[in-house]
Amino acid sequence: MSNRNIDTSRLRADDLRHLLALARTGRLVAAASALGVDHTTVARRISALEKAIGVRLVERGADGWELTDIGRSVAENASPIEEAIENVANAATGSSSASLRGTVRVTAPDGFGALFVAPALTRIQRANPQLNVELITATRELALHQSGFDLAVAVGSPAGSRLVTEKLTDYSLSLYAAAGYLAEHGVPETIENLRNHVLIFYTGSMLRVGDLDLERHLPGVTAQFSSTNIFAHLEATRAGGGIGVLPDFVARRCPELTRLGSFGVDMRLSFYLAARRESVSRQVVQVISRSLKDEVEERRAELLP
């Protein structure tokens, strides 16, 4: 791109805002909703930006629209421009410069997202009523090229230079069962005994998160009841369907479950924060990151009992 002669008079700040909105949402309709326009306007503005620069900035991917390599570079450099526009709007309306506005999208695993991320985001949104907060919960691999989020919480450290990552916290998993299940099937005392029980855990073929590979933690043990949702694991365990491999911060909210421990296996994993480079400098991303760290610090005993 450095070898191209670009007429900078054709570059419009508003077009850059449309590109950033599509990068954060991955969908034309979602980007349009965030900006208060229709989806054809978003497509037209991004097309105009591509013509002005002379290269493709976005392309269709399996999960929506994704930035090209040059698109990521443009978006990263456009983020401060967007923030400057928001500051101008605040000054013109007499709003506090500290007030957050616009739309921010956070992704997180379902259990941690519901129990830790949601309270942290709620505090921020209540303090900034002009801010729209979207929390997307799913336990899945975080793709390096993935669009559709400003800040993500992931199990394990996402590799690659396209994301800015930092460790958020460790958390532990243990085996839990309902009293009725243990009365009928007995209490396993070794990993070998576990092979004779119904295990409840993630659907590995759909998950593709290496740190949540059951074989890595309990060799030779497979899940006979599996789901992509941690709360389905919890309810199946409570219903006596088997022995659940559950995060302690989820299972300990149900005192009727019996904790069987981890059979001497270290089942401690880590949550990481990840932001796309074009989002990391946004004030709202930094505020949310700080709020999540505060939430974790205050409730660390739940994560590592």
Secondary structure as UniProt FT lines:
FT   TURN            2..3
FT   HELIX           8..10
FT   HELIX           13..25
FT   HELIX           28..35
FT   HELIX           39..53
FT   STRAND          58..61
FT   TURN            62..63
FT   STRAND          64..67
FT   HELIX           69..93
FT   TURN            97..98
FT   STRAND          102..108
FT   HELIX           110..112
FT   HELIX           113..117
FT   HELIX           118..127
FT   TURN            129..130
FT   STRAND          131..137
FT   TURN            144..145
FT   STRAND          151..155
FT   TURN            161..162
FT   STRAND          163..178
FT   HELIX           179..185
FT   HELIX           191..194
FT   TURN            195..196
FT   STRAND          199..202
FT   HELIX           204..207
FT   HELIX           210..212
FT   HELIX           214..217
FT   TURN            219..220
FT   STRAND          225..227
FT   HELIX           230..238
FT   TURN            239..240
FT   STRAND          243..247
FT   HELIX           248..251
FT   TURN            252..253
FT   TURN            255..256
FT   STRAND          257..261
FT   TURN            263..264
FT   STRAND          268..276
FT   TURN            277..281
FT   HELIX           283..298
FT   HELIX           300..303
//
